[in-house]
Every structure is written in structure tokens, then in C-alpha cells.
Amino acid sequence: MSSDPPEGAADGRAMLHLPEKFDVPDADMIVQDARAILLHALSLRKELAEGDIVVSPVWEGHAGQASVRAAIVPRQIVARYFEGPGIASLRDAGVMEMLGDVVVMLLEDPDGAARVLAATEQVWVSPDAPVRSLELPYKPHFKVLTLVIADLARKVGAGFTELEWIASLGLLDAYHDPSSDPPREEVLTATAAKTLAMCAEEAAWMRSLAAEA
């Protein structure tokens, strides 16, 4: 499927390292890439553990290569990504399939994707941080995919249900089943409350980290 840029989406594409035109991969291909990326992230974490170095799990494109940046984030956020229930849930084939579908929908709306993923990018990506090449060719969807994984880990780790996570991305109507799910407004209200609580918790962790520096 080809994604042509809607008017006003240039800033979104720039943030997400998306070219002006690109072929959106199907969900199965995204799931394959997600599994490979998670294995690579865990391997890299193990490699750097002894040096107490943290790298962002968000993959960016630099000179055609997939790259990651050094990250200065609280240990609680690192643990939430690598050890929390969000990442653990991706062992479930159904959750991984859902993730693939979500990435496809976001790739088809770069401006909307940039808006809903901006806060998670700010947690993990510092523009001035050193960059390390992963020595792998960069695919246009890698940054969106890795941001979505990081967003899932961040929010489910903070107590969001999967439906609330979907709602936080503006995609609730695509997944909400009125016959079995809580009422739509109830989901949205819970999502907003948990977002505020998560952001306050992360801000407190960041203040503690700054005080230790």
C-alpha cells in the first residue's frame, strides 16, 4: 500500500523519519520486524549492562543505517520497558498481531502518529545524544514501529489496559466492541486519568534522577 502525504504532514514525517512517499508494509511484515527488533534490543541491553550504559529503544535512520541514541532516563522507565507487563504481553501472538495493525494505521497517518507518539519520543530521544549505528539497513517504518513498542511498554507498564492504550493512540473506535467492552466514555475517562498519573510519576522520577547528578 502506498502512502501519499496529506497536506500538513511534513512535520510528522520528519519526526518519524518517513520519506515523502513510501510503501506501507503489511501487518505480517511489521510483526516479523518487531520480533527481530525486540531480540536485538534485549541483546544490546545485555551487551551494555556492565558499562551501565542505556540506549534508547527507538530506532532512527542515519545515513541509511538503523541507529539508536544514548539515553538518560530513570531506571524505573528502563525497567518498565525491558521487564514490564507491556513487553511481556508481546509474547502473546494476538497482542503482537494487534501491534502490527496499529503500526499500519499510524503509518497511514504520519501527522496523527507523530502527535500521539510525541510524548514517548520525548521520554527516550534526546536530539543531542550520541548516536550508535546498529549496522543494519534502515527501513522507513522502523521509527514508528519502535516508538509504538516503547509506547505500549510505557503505558501498559503504568497500568493501562490494552484497550486504554489503543484509546491513547486515538484508535479506540477501530477496536471497541460495545457488546463486551466497557462503555466508550468510560474507557476514554480512564485513559485520561492514567495518562495524567503516568506523566506525574515519570516527572517525579526525572526530578530524582536530576538530583542525583
C-alpha positions as CSV (number, residue, x, y, z in Angstrom):
1,M,0.0,0.0,0.0
2,S,1.4,3.4,-0.9
3,S,1.1,6.3,1.5
4,D,0.9,9.7,-0.2
5,P,1.4,12.6,2.2
6,P,-1.7,14.5,3.3
7,E,-1.3,18.3,3.4
8,G,0.4,19.5,6.6
9,A,2.0,16.1,7.4
10,A,5.6,17.2,6.6
11,D,6.5,17.8,10.3
12,G,5.1,14.4,11.3
13,R,7.1,12.6,8.6
14,A,10.2,14.5,9.6
15,M,9.8,13.5,13.3
16,L,9.2,9.9,12.3
17,H,11.9,9.7,9.7
18,L,9.4,8.8,7.0
19,P,10.1,9.7,3.4
20,E,7.5,11.8,1.5
21,K,6.2,8.7,-0.3
22,F,6.7,5.1,0.8
23,D,5.0,1.7,0.7
24,V,3.4,0.8,4.0
25,P,4.3,-2.8,4.8
26,D,1.6,-5.2,5.7
27,A,1.0,-6.1,9.3
28,D,2.7,-9.6,9.0
29,M,5.9,-8.0,7.9
30,I,5.7,-5.5,10.7
31,V,5.3,-8.3,13.2
32,Q,8.3,-10.1,11.8
33,D,10.4,-6.9,12.2
34,A,9.0,-6.3,15.7
35,R,10.2,-9.7,16.9
36,A,13.6,-9.1,15.4
37,I,13.9,-5.7,16.9
38,L,12.9,-6.9,20.4
39,L,15.6,-9.6,20.2
40,H,18.1,-7.0,19.1
41,A,17.1,-4.6,21.9
42,L,17.5,-7.3,24.6
43,S,20.8,-8.4,23.2
44,L,22.1,-4.8,23.1
45,R,21.0,-4.2,26.7
46,K,22.9,-7.3,27.8
47,E,26.0,-6.2,25.9
48,L,26.0,-2.7,27.5
49,A,24.8,-3.7,31.0
50,E,28.3,-3.9,32.6
51,G,29.1,-0.4,31.5
52,D,25.8,0.9,32.9
53,I,25.0,2.5,29.6
54,V,21.4,3.0,28.5
55,V,20.4,3.3,24.9
56,S,17.0,4.4,23.6
57,P,14.9,1.5,22.2
58,V,13.8,3.9,19.4
59,W,15.4,3.2,16.1
60,E,16.2,6.1,13.8
61,G,17.6,6.4,10.3
62,H,21.1,7.9,9.9
63,A,22.9,7.7,6.6
64,G,20.7,4.8,5.6
65,Q,21.5,2.8,8.7
66,A,19.4,1.9,11.7
67,S,20.7,3.7,14.7
68,V,20.0,4.3,18.4
69,R,20.9,7.1,20.7
70,A,22.3,7.1,24.2
71,A,19.5,7.9,26.7
72,I,19.5,9.4,30.2
73,V,16.3,8.1,31.7
74,P,15.3,6.9,35.2
75,R,16.0,3.3,36.0
76,Q,12.2,2.8,36.5
77,I,11.5,3.7,32.9
78,V,14.2,1.4,31.7
79,A,12.8,-1.4,33.8
80,R,9.3,-0.7,32.6
81,Y,10.4,-1.1,29.0
82,F,12.5,-4.3,29.4
83,E,10.8,-6.0,32.3
84,G,7.3,-4.7,32.5
85,P,4.0,-6.2,31.5
86,G,3.8,-4.4,28.2
87,I,6.8,-6.1,26.7
88,A,5.8,-9.4,28.4
89,S,2.4,-9.1,26.6
90,L,4.1,-9.2,23.2
91,R,4.8,-12.8,23.8
92,D,1.1,-13.3,23.0
93,A,0.5,-13.7,19.3
94,G,-2.8,-11.8,19.5
95,V,-1.1,-8.8,21.1
96,M,1.7,-8.8,18.5
97,E,-0.9,-9.0,15.7
98,M,-2.7,-6.0,17.2
99,L,0.6,-4.1,17.4
100,G,1.2,-4.8,13.7
101,D,-2.3,-3.5,12.8
102,V,-1.8,-0.4,14.9
103,V,1.5,0.4,13.2
104,V,-0.1,0.1,9.8
105,M,-2.8,2.6,10.8
106,L,-0.3,5.0,12.2
107,L,1.9,4.8,9.1
108,E,-1.1,5.8,7.0
109,D,-1.5,9.0,9.1
110,P,2.0,10.3,9.8
111,D,0.8,13.6,11.3
112,G,-1.5,11.9,13.6
113,A,1.1,9.3,14.5
114,A,3.6,12.0,15.4
115,R,1.1,13.7,17.6
116,V,0.2,10.6,19.7
117,L,3.8,9.3,19.9
118,A,5.5,12.6,20.7
119,A,5.4,12.2,24.4
120,T,7.0,8.8,24.3
121,E,9.7,10.1,21.9
122,Q,10.5,12.9,24.3
123,V,11.0,10.3,27.1
124,W,13.5,8.3,25.1
125,V,15.1,10.5,22.4
126,S,17.4,13.4,23.1
127,P,18.4,15.1,19.8
128,D,21.9,16.0,21.0
129,A,22.7,12.5,22.4
130,P,25.4,10.4,20.8
131,V,24.2,8.0,18.0
132,R,25.3,4.4,17.6
133,S,24.8,2.6,14.3
134,L,23.3,-0.9,14.5
135,E,24.9,-1.7,11.2
136,L,21.6,-2.7,9.7
137,P,19.8,-1.1,6.7
138,Y,17.1,1.3,7.9
139,K,13.5,0.6,6.8
140,P,11.1,3.6,6.7
141,H,8.7,2.2,9.3
142,F,11.4,1.4,11.9
143,K,11.0,4.5,14.0
144,V,7.2,4.3,14.1
145,L,7.4,0.6,15.0
146,T,9.9,1.1,17.8
147,L,8.0,4.1,19.1
148,V,4.8,2.0,19.2
149,I,6.6,-0.8,21.1
150,A,8.1,1.8,23.5
151,D,4.7,3.4,23.9
152,L,3.0,0.1,24.7
153,A,5.7,-0.8,27.3
154,R,5.4,2.6,28.9
155,K,1.6,2.7,29.2
156,V,0.8,-0.9,29.9
157,G,3.6,-0.8,32.5
158,A,1.9,2.2,34.1
159,G,-1.4,0.2,34.4
160,F,-3.2,0.9,31.1
161,T,-5.3,-1.9,29.8
162,E,-4.7,-2.8,26.1
163,L,-7.9,-1.0,25.2
164,E,-6.9,2.1,27.1
165,W,-3.5,2.0,25.3
166,I,-5.4,1.9,22.0
167,A,-7.6,4.8,23.1
168,S,-4.5,6.8,23.9
169,L,-3.4,6.5,20.3
170,G,-6.7,7.8,19.0
171,L,-7.7,4.4,17.6
172,L,-10.4,3.3,20.1
173,D,-13.2,3.2,17.5
174,A,-11.3,0.7,15.4
175,Y,-11.2,-1.8,18.3
176,H,-14.0,-1.0,20.7
177,D,-16.7,-3.7,20.9
178,P,-19.8,-2.2,22.6
179,S,-21.2,-5.7,23.4
180,S,-18.2,-6.8,25.5
181,D,-16.0,-3.7,26.3
182,P,-16.7,-1.0,28.9
183,P,-18.6,2.0,27.5
184,R,-16.5,4.2,25.2
185,E,-16.7,7.3,27.5
186,E,-15.6,5.1,30.5
187,V,-12.5,3.9,28.5
188,L,-11.6,7.5,27.5
189,T,-12.0,8.8,31.0
190,A,-9.8,6.1,32.5
191,T,-7.2,6.6,29.8
192,A,-7.0,10.4,30.5
193,A,-6.7,9.7,34.3
194,K,-4.0,7.1,33.8
195,T,-2.1,9.4,31.4
196,L,-2.0,12.2,34.0
197,A,-0.9,9.8,36.7
198,M,1.8,8.2,34.5
199,C,3.2,11.6,33.5
200,A,3.3,12.8,37.1
201,E,5.1,9.6,38.1
202,E,7.7,10.0,35.3
203,A,8.2,13.6,36.2
204,A,9.0,12.7,39.8
205,W,11.4,10.0,38.6
206,M,13.1,12.6,36.4
207,R,13.5,15.1,39.3
208,S,15.0,12.4,41.4
209,L,17.5,11.5,38.6
210,A,18.4,15.1,38.2
211,A,19.0,15.5,41.9
212,E,21.4,12.5,41.8
213,A,23.5,14.1,39.0
